[in-house]
Amino acid sequence: MSIFTLGGIVFIVAFTFFKISAFRKSKAEQTWQKITIVGLVDYLVLIVGTIGTGILFMSLYSMGHG
């Protein structure tokens, strides 16, 4: 269980650094609202991808180990 917790913490830290970097490179006329919406959409896409990959991995694992 701790490996999943550690993975989640690493994901959140990496995502936060990614968003900080993207914010620094963004244009000055972009508003906080637009940046926040983009961040939330990115976050939701990553969550869906992570859950989908987890389901795929567990399905393949279950098929391989009976």
C-alpha positions as CSV (number, residue, x, y, z in Angstrom):
1,M,0.0,0.0,0.0
2,S,2.9,2.4,0.7
3,I,4.1,2.1,-2.9
4,F,0.8,3.5,-4.1
5,T,0.9,6.3,-1.5
6,L,4.4,7.2,-2.5
7,G,3.4,7.2,-6.2
8,G,0.6,9.5,-5.5
9,I,2.8,12.0,-3.6
10,V,5.4,11.9,-6.4
11,F,2.6,12.5,-8.9
12,I,1.3,15.5,-7.0
13,V,4.7,17.0,-6.6
14,A,5.6,16.5,-10.2
15,F,2.3,18.0,-11.4
16,T,2.8,21.0,-9.2
17,F,6.2,21.7,-10.5
18,F,4.9,21.2,-14.1
19,K,2.2,23.8,-13.5
20,I,4.6,26.3,-11.9
21,S,6.9,26.0,-14.9
22,A,3.9,26.4,-17.3
23,F,2.8,29.5,-15.3
24,R,6.2,31.1,-15.5
25,K,6.2,30.6,-19.3
26,S,2.7,31.9,-19.8
27,K,1.9,35.3,-21.2
28,A,1.2,38.2,-18.9
29,E,-2.3,38.8,-20.2
30,Q,-3.6,35.4,-19.3
31,T,-5.8,35.5,-16.3
32,W,-5.7,33.3,-13.2
33,Q,-9.1,32.0,-14.1
34,K,-7.9,30.7,-17.5
35,I,-4.8,29.2,-15.9
36,T,-6.8,27.5,-13.2
37,I,-9.3,26.0,-15.7
38,V,-6.4,24.6,-17.8
39,G,-4.8,23.2,-14.7
40,L,-8.1,21.5,-13.6
41,V,-8.6,20.0,-17.1
42,D,-5.0,18.7,-17.1
43,Y,-5.5,17.3,-13.7
44,L,-8.7,15.5,-14.6
45,V,-7.2,14.1,-17.8
46,L,-4.2,12.8,-15.7
47,I,-6.6,11.2,-13.2
48,V,-8.6,9.4,-15.8
49,G,-5.4,8.2,-17.5
50,T,-4.0,7.0,-14.2
51,I,-7.1,5.1,-13.2
52,G,-7.4,3.7,-16.8
53,T,-3.8,2.5,-16.7
54,G,-4.3,1.0,-13.2
55,I,-7.4,-0.9,-14.4
56,L,-5.5,-2.2,-17.4
57,F,-2.5,-3.2,-15.3
58,M,-4.6,-5.0,-12.8
59,S,-6.7,-6.8,-15.5
60,L,-3.5,-8.0,-17.2
61,Y,-2.0,-9.0,-13.8
62,S,-5.2,-11.0,-12.9
63,M,-5.2,-12.7,-16.3
64,G,-1.5,-13.6,-16.0
65,H,-1.8,-15.0,-12.5
66,G,-5.2,-16.7,-12.8
